[in-house]
Amino acid sequence: MIRMIYLVYGILVLAAVGAAEFRGWSLDSMSTVNNVPKSVRDNPGSYRSVYSSYHHYTGGK
Amino acid sequence: MSSVTPPSEGPPKAETKPLNCPHCGAAITLRALGQAVVVVCEGCRSILDAQDPQLKILQTFQKAMASDPPLIPLGSRGKIRGTEYEVIGVQRRSIKVEGIRYLWHEYVLFNPYKGFRYLTEFQGHWNDVVVCKDQPIVDARLSIPLEANYLGEIYQHFQTADANSDFVLGEFPWQVRVGDQARLTDYIHPPRVLSREKTGSEITWSIGEYVYGQDLWNTFHLPGSPPEAMGVYENQPSPVGADVKAIWVVCGAFLICLLALMIGFEMQSKKENVFSVRYHLGSGDPTGEASFVTDVFELSGRTSDVQVTTWSDLQNTWIDVNYALINVDTGRAWDFGREISFYSGYDSDGAWSEGNRTDQVTVPSVPSGRYYLRIEPEVEPLHPPIEYTVELQRDVPVYSFYGIGFLALILPMAAVTWRSFSFERSRWSESDHPPSPIFTSSEDDS
C-alpha cells in the first residue's frame, strides 16, 4: 500500500519538476504588472517600480 | 484431521452430548465428542476425562476466572479461512521473564471436519495457530537454534521461556492440567510465528499467523470492541517493514529518472544569450532621473524562463537595480529589484569580506515576443565610480528544482525507513536478542 502511494507520489514529483522546467517556472519572487503604457519607453521615469522604495543595505563590518 | 469433505450447504454442526459433572453435578456439554481428551466443568473447574463415559475426575482446582473471563466465550462460532469453528476451550498461560509475569490466553477451536485450531491473545495481539503438518528444520547441534526452516521459509529465533498453565476451561485435545509446564521457543517471520513446545520428551511445533482483533470480533459476532493492542508483538506485521526495500528500489528508479530529466533539460535548453551590456555610474551619478531603458530585443521559442545576471566590480558599497522586463506589444511587465553589495577589509581577526558581486534572478514563464528592460539603478550618495553589467539569457535550467525534487523523493523514504527501524527495534526489544541502544548516557559509559 505504501509502495503504491509512494509510486504515485514519486510520479507526481517528477511530473512537477518536469513541468517546472518545461514551463520555465522560477523560485524567485517578482511582481507582474499588466498594461504598462507604451510611453514608458520614451519616459522611463513615468514607471513606478514596485521595488523603488526598497530598503538598502548600508552595512559592512 | 479428517479427510471427509464438508457438505456444500451450511456450516457443519458438531456432535454434542449432554453430561453431568461427577464432582458438582453441573451440566456439561461435550462439543468435540470423541476428539476432546479432557473437559473442564464450567461449574466447579474440575478437569474430567472426556473419553471416559463416567467423566472421571482428573484434577480439581478452585481458581476463579471471574476477574479474567475469556474474551471469546465458549460456544462462540465463527468462520476462519472459510470454515466455521466453535470455541470449545480456553486456557490461560504465563511466563516469567526477569521477574515479570506475562499472561496470555489460548482458545481451542473445533470443527468436526477440519479438527482443531487455536487462537492466542496477548495484550490485544491475536494469532491464528495450527499444529505444523511438516517438521521444521533446525540445527539440532544447538540447544537453542537461532533459525528454523519451515516450508522453505527462514524463521528467526525470538524467545525461549518456560510457560505455565494457570487456568483451563472447556475441552482440550490433550491431557491438560493446571500447573502444566512447557518450554516454549518462538521463531518469527512476520506475520507468522513458529512455536516449539516441549513438554517432557514430547515436542509439538505449531505455526501461527497474526490476526487483528477486530476481524475476530466480526467473525465471532462479539459485542463491543476487542481490547486495544499494546506495544509491538513478536510477529506483528510492520506497517511498512515488508515494503521498505521495495520502496527504496522505486526511490532509486525515481532518482535515476530525476537525473535523466536534468540531463535532458540541460541538453535541450537553449541558454540563449539575449544581450549583455556594461553600464557605468560615475562618482556622484545619477544626479537626475536614474531610470533608462534598453533597446528592444526578441525572446523567441516556447514560453520559458529568462535569467538576468547582474555583476559589478564594486568595493565597499552597494548598488540596487530595479528591473522591469516589459513586453512591447502586450504591456505586460515583470518587476523585480536586485541588490549587489560587497564589503571587505581587515580587523583584529584578519581579512574579512561579505556580500557578493554577482546576482542572478530567473524571470518565470516568459512568452516569446519583443521586450525591453527598464533599469533603475540606486546607489548610496557620494559613491565611488561603479561599473555594472546586465546579461540576459533565455531558457536556462533551474537546478534548484532538481534539489527540491531530490529532497521530495528522499524525505518520505527517510521517514518510512525510520518508522520501520523503530518498529523493528520495539519488536526485538522484547526478545532474547534485544538491539543495542542507539544512544548511551554518560553514566552508562562510566
Chai-1 contact restraints between the chains, C-beta under 6 A:
chainA,res_idxA,chainB,res_idxB,connection_type,confidence,min_distance_angstrom,max_distance_angstrom,comment,restraint_id
A,I2,B,V240,contact,1.0,0.0,6.0,A-B,restraint_1
A,I2,B,D243,contact,1.0,0.0,6.0,A-B,restraint_2
A,R3,B,D243,contact,1.0,0.0,6.0,A-B,restraint_3
A,R3,B,A246,contact,1.0,0.0,6.0,A-B,restraint_4
A,R3,B,I247,contact,1.0,0.0,6.0,A-B,restraint_5
A,Y6,B,I247,contact,1.0,0.0,6.0,A-B,restraint_6
A,L7,B,V250,contact,1.0,0.0,6.0,A-B,restraint_7
A,G10,B,F254,contact,1.0,0.0,6.0,A-B,restraint_8
A,G10,B,L409,contact,1.0,0.0,6.0,A-B,restraint_9
A,V13,B,G405,contact,1.0,0.0,6.0,A-B,restraint_10
A,V13,B,A408,contact,1.0,0.0,6.0,A-B,restraint_11
A,V13,B,L409,contact,1.0,0.0,6.0,A-B,restraint_12
A,L14,B,C257,contact,1.0,0.0,6.0,A-B,restraint_13
A,V17,B,F401,contact,1.0,0.0,6.0,A-B,restraint_14
A,V17,B,G405,contact,1.0,0.0,6.0,A-B,restraint_15
A,G18,B,L261,contact,1.0,0.0,6.0,A-B,restraint_16
A,A20,B,F401,contact,1.0,0.0,6.0,A-B,restraint_17
A,E21,B,F265,contact,1.0,0.0,6.0,A-B,restraint_18
A,R23,B,S365,contact,1.0,0.0,6.0,A-B,restraint_19
A,G24,B,S304,contact,1.0,0.0,6.0,A-B,restraint_20
A,G24,B,D305,contact,1.0,0.0,6.0,A-B,restraint_21
A,G24,B,P364,contact,1.0,0.0,6.0,A-B,restraint_22
A,G24,B,S365,contact,1.0,0.0,6.0,A-B,restraint_23
A,W25,B,P364,contact,1.0,0.0,6.0,A-B,restraint_24
A,S26,B,D305,contact,1.0,0.0,6.0,A-B,restraint_25
A,S26,B,T362,contact,1.0,0.0,6.0,A-B,restraint_26
A,S26,B,P364,contact,1.0,0.0,6.0,A-B,restraint_27
A,L27,B,S400,contact,1.0,0.0,6.0,A-B,restraint_28
A,D28,B,V361,contact,1.0,0.0,6.0,A-B,restraint_29
A,D28,B,T362,contact,1.0,0.0,6.0,A-B,restraint_30
A,M30,B,W334,contact,1.0,0.0,6.0,A-B,restraint_31
A,M30,B,F336,contact,1.0,0.0,6.0,A-B,restraint_32
A,S31,B,D335,contact,1.0,0.0,6.0,A-B,restraint_33
A,T32,B,W334,contact,1.0,0.0,6.0,A-B,restraint_34
A,V33,B,A333,contact,1.0,0.0,6.0,A-B,restraint_35
A,V33,B,D335,contact,1.0,0.0,6.0,A-B,restraint_36
A,N34,B,R332,contact,1.0,0.0,6.0,A-B,restraint_37
A,N35,B,G331,contact,1.0,0.0,6.0,A-B,restraint_38
A,V36,B,I326,contact,1.0,0.0,6.0,A-B,restraint_39
A,V36,B,G331,contact,1.0,0.0,6.0,A-B,restraint_40
A,V36,B,A333,contact,1.0,0.0,6.0,A-B,restraint_41
A,R41,B,V293,contact,1.0,0.0,6.0,A-B,restraint_42
A,P44,B,S291,contact,1.0,0.0,6.0,A-B,restraint_43
A,P44,B,F292,contact,1.0,0.0,6.0,A-B,restraint_44
A,P44,B,V293,contact,1.0,0.0,6.0,A-B,restraint_45
A,P44,B,R374,contact,1.0,0.0,6.0,A-B,restraint_46
A,G45,B,E289,contact,1.0,0.0,6.0,A-B,restraint_47
A,G45,B,S291,contact,1.0,0.0,6.0,A-B,restraint_48
A,Y47,B,R374,contact,1.0,0.0,6.0,A-B,restraint_49
A,S49,B,N322,contact,1.0,0.0,6.0,A-B,restraint_50
A,S49,B,D335,contact,1.0,0.0,6.0,A-B,restraint_51
A,S49,B,E376,contact,1.0,0.0,6.0,A-B,restraint_52
A,V50,B,D335,contact,1.0,0.0,6.0,A-B,restraint_53
A,Y51,B,N322,contact,1.0,0.0,6.0,A-B,restraint_54
A,Y51,B,G337,contact,1.0,0.0,6.0,A-B,restraint_55
A,S52,B,N322,contact,1.0,0.0,6.0,A-B,restraint_56
A,Y54,B,G337,contact,1.0,0.0,6.0,A-B,restraint_57
A,H56,B,D320,contact,1.0,0.0,6.0,A-B,restraint_58
A,Y57,B,W318,contact,1.0,0.0,6.0,A-B,restraint_59
A,Y57,B,S341,contact,1.0,0.0,6.0,A-B,restraint_60
A,G60,B,Y343,contact,1.0,0.0,6.0,A-B,restraint_61
A,K61,B,W352,contact,1.0,0.0,6.0,A-B,restraint_62
